[in-house]
Amino acid sequence: MDTGCIGVTKFHANLVISVERSKKRPLTKADKVFNHVVSSERVLNEPVIGLIKRFKFVSDRYRGRCKRFGLGFNFISGICNYEQRT
């Protein structure tokens, strides 16, 4: 995740967030390497998330039955997987 989602770490302890610099504390070489590793893994997932958001199923408010949310998301992810293979 990027630094815009820092508050999410309270709920999910396994998240990896890049290190920010400040005026008083510049980034070390180890921090820069860590940020590079995190961003290189994130760049693989970002286009897939964008592809799923094009269906407006995840980006808009879901107004259907709660039991069918998983079914709809699985359907959309199947379409996205099919598009990625072709």
N, C-alpha and C positions, 0 to 999 in steps of 0.2 A: 504494500500500500504506500501511497505517497504521504507527504507530511500534512496534507489537508484532512486526514482522517485520524488524527492523534487520539481523539476521545474514544475511539472504538476499542482501544487496547484495554479499557476497563472491562469490557464484556468478553473479549477474545484475547486470551493471553498468548496464543501461538502466532500472532501477526508479526511480520518483519517490516519495520518502517525505516526509511532512510534517515540519516543523521543530518540535522540542519546546522548551519553555521550562524553565528551572530557577530555583531561588531567586536565584542570582547573576546570571542572564542572562535578563531578560524578553524577550518577543517584540517585534520592531520592527514598524512598519507594513508594511514590505515582506514580512516573514515571515508576518504575518496575511493579507495578500493572497494570498501563495503557498499557504498552508494552505487558504484558501477555494477556490482554483482546483483544488487536488488533491482536496479533499473533494467538490466539485461534480461532478468526473468520476467519482469512486469511487461516488457515490450512484446512478449509472446502472447500474453493474455489480453491485452487491450483491444486488438482488432476483433477478437471473438466476442468480447463484451459489447463492443459497438455493433456487431452484427446482430446480437440478440436484442439490443435496444431498438433496432430498426423496426421490430415488430410491435413496438409500443406496449408489449405485454408486461415488461418489467419496469419501463420508465414511467408509465402512467399508473394511476390508481386502479387496482383490480376490483371490479364491481361484481364479479361472479360469485358462485358458491365457493367456500373455502376448501371443500373437499376436491374441487376440480382444478385448483391452482397447480398442483403437482402434475396433473395430466396435461394441462395446457403448456406448462413449462417444458415437460418432456417432449411434447410434440414439436415445439419451437426449437429446442436443442437438437432434435433429430433432423429437422430441416437444415439447420446450420451445419451439422456434421455432414450431411449429404452435399451441401454446397462446397464445403471445404475439400471434400474428396474429389470432386469433379473439376 
